[in-house]
Amino acid sequence: MSIFGAVDRRILRLSRNFVPVCVSIILAGFALLFLSMIIGVDRVSFTGALRQGTVPGATGAKEVGYFFAPNWSLFTIVVFPVIVGFCFKMRGDMDQTLRDLADGGMVRGRDFAPIPADRLIERWHADRRAYAFLLLAAPTLSLAFVVWNWAVTVAAPVLHGFPTPIPPIDHNTYSYDWSVASQFQGSGVGRLPELAFGALAYLAVPAPAAFLALFVMIDAVFFVFFTAGMLRSEAAQGQDGAPLPQDWMLVAAPGDEDDRLCGFKVFSPFFSSMYCAAVAILVGLLLAMIQNAYLRTAAAPDIAAFLGGDWTAAAGALGKAVTGLDPLAALAVLFQGPFGDFVHNILSEVAVFMVLFVVGFCVVACWTVLYKSAQRARDQALAHLPQLAAELQAEAPALKTRLERMRFWPLAWLSLTAASVIMGFLLLSVFSYRLLLLPVVGAAAIVTARVVAFFARQLGSTDRAAGADA
């Protein structure tokens, strides 16, 4: 059995039981919190004083414990299980999507003959094995990066101390947090217990998160391109010895009268899982970037003060810029601040790359390919209208009208505008977390306006009822 086959079978098996897996991850997250309390790294005060000297740039005590680090505690208990759940579900939705497409007569050869579901799924598995190296390469590199980062920034300082001269607080690589608390002056944290806990935390949280996110997202891109018939499929035989299909096209096939997607609603489970997984990945990356920005400033005693102080200052400066009708100053406020650049260290730089890859390539590419495939599928259906109408037992004029009214957006629970706004703000906030102020303020304004309107309607109806009684 190949490495890819073993990994894929494990992911597919877990995808069928993703709810128990997510619950297990949540319980494991609480276990890590409890273990951090035992070791003494749940609450850690960093003053800048090390056993071997003083950290340049550190001016006061700040909380850097595991419990108060959102990229560890909050990510492990809330965000990581969501990522795992939707990634596993997306992997499980792939085979079912292919089966639903084929059973609905939407996958056809160039002679317009339907391709059976079992043959299409067997073709998909064969093509995935052919692209196994590409599917595993990037996730393996991400896993290696996490191990390297732990060895350089955690294991080496804990075992041998920080390099000389001592790196400043805003150093691009080193972070002064719970993972190196044994090196803080006056700390009672033991080196070996801390080293063991750090290795466990890194291997249990960021390593599998990065590997799974990249593996499943790249797999999703291959799946969409495969389904659209845009991948080159080499000649291959199935388990029965018959040749597997190498070339096919999608054909729109409306179901009931309310099917505006003309059969393409079968992509809804897969694309919903992909979108939710991407949003969860972005949230996790944003938490990591905020924590890394906080660790590299001496201007706040804890993460809440770091965000609150910066957002308050930003809101005040933004108000002055807006009232002074200076849009350039407003943009400068949103993208710059007293804490320096948001993307300031190697972890944040890697996070930005991950964000651009997940959003700019995976989600956007999949949506674009599916959208174009839906348009081509409609054109193919119109070109073979008499035969398709006979198969669907529908009147050709009525079927033509339904095909011409076809639209494509697979998230029935979320509009295209809302999905784009959510993803867009998360993407922009990676470059400046101050931009999170905009949707927060906007949501507060919308809720306030609706509450006022609601009470106004209630008051108006009460006045009308009182007038009628009089």
N, C-alpha and C positions, 0 to 999 in steps of 0.2 A: 504493500500500500504506500502511495506517495505521500509526502508531507502535505501537499495541497489537499489530497483526498481525505487525509485524516482530519485536517483543520476544517474542511468544508462539511464533512459528515458530523463533526462535533457541533458546529454552528447550526446546521440544519436540525439536528436532534434537539438542541436547546431551544430552537425557534418554536418547536411544538409545545414547549413547556415554559414559555418566557415569563409567565406570571409567577410561578414558584421561583424561577431564577431571580427575578427582580426582588421578590421578598427576601430571598437569601442574601442578596447583595446589601439590602437595607440593614438586615440583622448583622451582617459582617461589618458594615459601616459603624454601627453602634458598638460592636465589639472592639473596633479600632479606637474609638473614643474612650471606651473604658480602659483599654490597654495604655493609652496615652496618659490617663490619670494615674495608673499604677507606676509608670516610669517617671512621671513628673514633668511631662512636656505639654500637658493640656493648657497650662497657664505659664507663660515665660515672659519675664520682664527684661528687656534689652536696654542697657544704659550706655552702651558704647565701650564698656570696660571688658577687655578680654584677659585671659590668663597670661597672655604674652604681650599685652600692650593696650592701646586705645585706638578705636576705629575712627579715622578721620571723617569729619562731617557729622558725627553723632553728637547731639546736643542735649538730649533728655531721654527719660525712660519711655518706652513704648511696648505695647503688648504684642508679642509675636508667637503666642502659643498655638498649638494644633487646634484646639477647640475654637479659637477666635479667627482662624484662617478660613475664609469662605471657600477658597479653592481646594481645601482639604475636607473639613467637616461638612459643610453644606453640600459640596460637590459629591462627596462619598454617599451621603444619606439620601439626597434628593435627585441631583442631576445625573449622576452616573447610572443609577437604576433606570432612569427614563431613557438614557442613551442606549443602554443594553437592551431594554425592552423593545424599543422601536427598531433598532438594528436587527435584532433577531426576528421580529415580526416581518420586517421588510424582506429578509432572506426567505422566510417561509411563504410570503405572498408571491414570490417569483414563479414557482412551478404552478401554483393555482391560477395565476394570471394567464400563463400560457395555455393551460387546460381550458379555461373559460373562453379565451380567444378562439381556440381551435374548435371547441364544441359549438360555439356560436357561428361557425362558418366564416370567420373573419380572417383566417390565415389560408392563403391559396397559392398554388403554383402559378407559373406564367401562363398555363393553359386554363386558369381559373378553376382548377379542380381543388376542392378542400384538402388540406393536409391534416391527417389524424393527430389528435392531441398527444398520444404516446410517442409518435415519431418525432413531433416537434420538441417534446421535452427531452427525448433521448439525444436529439441533435444539440440542444442547449447544453446538456451535460458534457457532450463530447467537445464542444467549442470552449467551454470553461476550462477543461483540462488543457486545451491547446494554449490558452492564455494564462496558465497557472503562474508562470514566472512573473508576469506583469502584475498579477493580482497580489502576489506575496512580496514583491520587491519593496514597494513603498512602506507597507505596514512593518516589515522586518527592519527597515532603516529607522522608522520611528521608535520601535522597540529598542534598537541599539542606542539611539540618541538618549532615551530616558535612562538607560543603564549607565551610559557615559556621563550624563549630567549628575546622577547620584554619586558615581565614583569620584568625580572631580570636585563637586561643590559640597558634598556631605562626607563621604568616607575619608577622603584625604585630609580635610581640616580636622575631623574628629580624631583620627589616628595620629596625625603628624603636626597639627596646628596649621594656621593660615600662612601663606607665603609672606616673605619679608621684602619690601615694606608691607604693612598690613593694608589690604585693599580698603578703599573708602566705602562709605555707606551706600553710595550710588554706583558701585562697581557693576560693570556689564554682566559679570558671570556669577560672582558670589552673592549669597543672600544670608543675612543674619536673622535666622528664625529658629524655631524649635528644633530643626534638624541638626543644628550645631550648638545647642544650648549647653552642652558639656564644656564648651570652650569659653563660656561667659564667666567672668570673675564672680566668685561667690556662689556659683551654681552647684546644686547638689545632685545633678543628673549624672549618672555613670556613663562612661564612654561606650562600653560594650552593649549595655541595654539600649542606649540611644541608637547605636549603630544597627543593632538587630531590628529595632522598631522602624527605623528609617528605611532599611532594606525591604522590610515587609510592606510598609506603606507605599513605597514607590513601585514595587512589583505587583501590588494588589490593586492600585488605583490608576495612576497615569499611564503605566505601561500597557495594561490590557485595554484601557479606554482609547489610547492612541492607535493601537493595533486594530481593534475592532472597528473603530470609526473609519479609518482609511480602507481597510479590507472591504467592508460592506458598501461604502460609498463608491469605490472603484468598481466593485461588483455590480452595483446598481447602474452605473454608466454602461458597462458592457451589456447588461441585460436589456436596457432600452435600445441600444444600437443593434443588438442581436434581434430583438423583436421586430424592429423596423426593417430588418433585412439589409442592414448597412455594414455588417461584418462579412468578411470573406470566410466562407465555410469550406474546408477541404473535404475531399471525397472520404467518406467513412461508411462503415457498415454497422448496422444495429446488432442487437444481441441475437436476432433471428437470421442474420446473414444478409438481409436485404439492405440495399443502399439507403442512407439517410438523405433527406432533402437538403439541397445546397442553396436553393434560391426560392424566395417566396415574396409575397406582398400582402399588406393588410388591406382589407376591404370593409368599409362601413356597412353594418347590418343592423338597422333599427329594430328594436324589440317591440315594446308596447308603444302606445300613442304618446306617452309622456317621456319617452326616451329621446331627449334632445341631443344626447351625446352619440346617438346612433351606434350603440354597442361598446363605445370606448369607456363606458362607466366601469368596465372590468378593471381598468387601471387605477380606480379610486383607492382600494386598500393599499396597493403597493406605493402609489405616489403620496398618499396621506402619511404612511409610515416613514417614507423618505423625508418628507417635509418636516415632520415632527422631530425626527432624529437629527436633522440638520439644525433646527432651532435649538434643540438641547445641546448639541455640540458647540454652537456659537455661544450659548449662555455659559457653558463650562469654560471655554476659552476666555471669555470676558472676565469671569471670576478670577482666573489665573492672572490675567494681565493687571487687573485692579490690585490684587494682592502684591504682585511684583512691583507695581508702582509705589504702593504704600511702604513696602520694605525699604525702598531706596530714597525715602525722604525722612528728615528729622522734624518735620513741621507738625506732626500729629501724634498723640499718645496711643491711639487705637484706630482701627479701620473705620469705625463709625464717624469719629471726629475728622478723619481724613476726607471722607466723602462729603459729610455734612458741611465742613468748613469750606471746601472747594466749591460745592454747589451753591452755597449761600453767597460766596464772593462772586461766583459766575453769574448768579441771578441778578445781583445788584449791578454788576458791570454791564450785563446784557440789557437791563432796564434803562440804564443811562444811554447806552448805544442806540437803542430803539427809539427812545423819546427824543434823542438828538438827531434822529433820521440819518444814522451813519451805518449802513448795512455792512460795510467792510470791517468796522470796529466790532460789530456784533459777531461776524464770522470769526474774527481774531479771538474774541472772548471764548467762543465755543471750542476752538481748536488749540488754545494756549492757556496756560495757567501758572500759578506760583509754584506748582510742584514739578515743573519741567515737562519734557515730552513724555507722552504716555508710552510710546514704544521706545523703551530706554534700555532694554537688556536682551540677552540672547533668547530667553524663554518667550518674551513678548514678540520678538521678531519671528520665531518659529510659529507662534500662535497666529500672527498676521498671515503667514503663508498658508497655514491650515484653513483660516477663514476664507481667504481668497480661493483656495482650492475647493472647499466644500460648497461655497455659495457661487463663486464666479464660474466654476467649471461644472461640478457635479449637478447641483440643482438646476441651474440655468440651462446647461446643456441638455439634461434630461427633459426638462419642460419644452425646450425649443424643438428637440427631435420628435417628441410625442405630438406636439402641436402640428408640425409639418407632416408627420405621418398621418394624422387624422385628416388633414386636407387632401393628401394624396389618396387615402383610403376612400374618401368621399368621391373623388374624381374616378377612381376605379369602379366604384359601385354604380355611378352614373353611366360609365362607359359600357357596363354589362347589365344595364337596368332590366331588360326583359328576363334574362336568366335568373337574376337575383330576385325579382318580383315573383317568379314562379316558385322558387325555393322557399321564399318567405310567405307564400300564399297571400300576397298583397296585390292591390291594384297598382299598376305601373305609374299612373299619374300621381296617385296619392303618395307612393314611395318616393317619387322624384321630389315632390314638395317637401317631404320630411327631410330628405337628404340636403336639399338646398337651404333648409333652415338649421342645419346642423351647427352646433357650437362645441367647443372643447375647453373644459376646465374641470379636471377630475376631483377637485376638493369641493364636494357638495356642501360641506359644513362650514366652509370659509370662502369668501369671495376672492377673486384675483387681486382686487385693489387692497383688501385687508392683508392678504398673504404677502403681497409685495411690500406694503408699508412696514409690516413686522420685520420681514427679512432685511429690508433696507435700513431701518434704524439700528438693528443689531449689527449690521455690517459697518455702518458709519461709526457706531459707538466704539468699535474696536480701535479706531484711530483717535477718538476722543470720547471718554466716558461721560463728558459733560453733555454730549448730545442726547443722553438718556433723559435729560431734563425736558426736552421737547415733547416726547410722547407722554411723559408723566404730567406735565403742565397741560398738554392738550386733552388728555383723558380727564383730568380734574375739571377743566373748563366745560367739557361736554357733559360730564355727569352733573355738574352744578347747574348748567343750563336746563338739562332735562328735569332735574328736581324742581327748579323754579317753575318751569312750564307745567309740571304735574300739579304742584300746589296752586298755581294760577287757575288751572282748569277745575280743580276741586273747589276752589273758592268761588269761581264763576257759577258752577253748578249749584253750590249751596245758596248763592244769592238768588238764582233763578227759582230754586225750589221755595225759598222764603217768600219771594214775590208772588208765586202761584198760590201759596197758602193764604197770603193776605187777600 
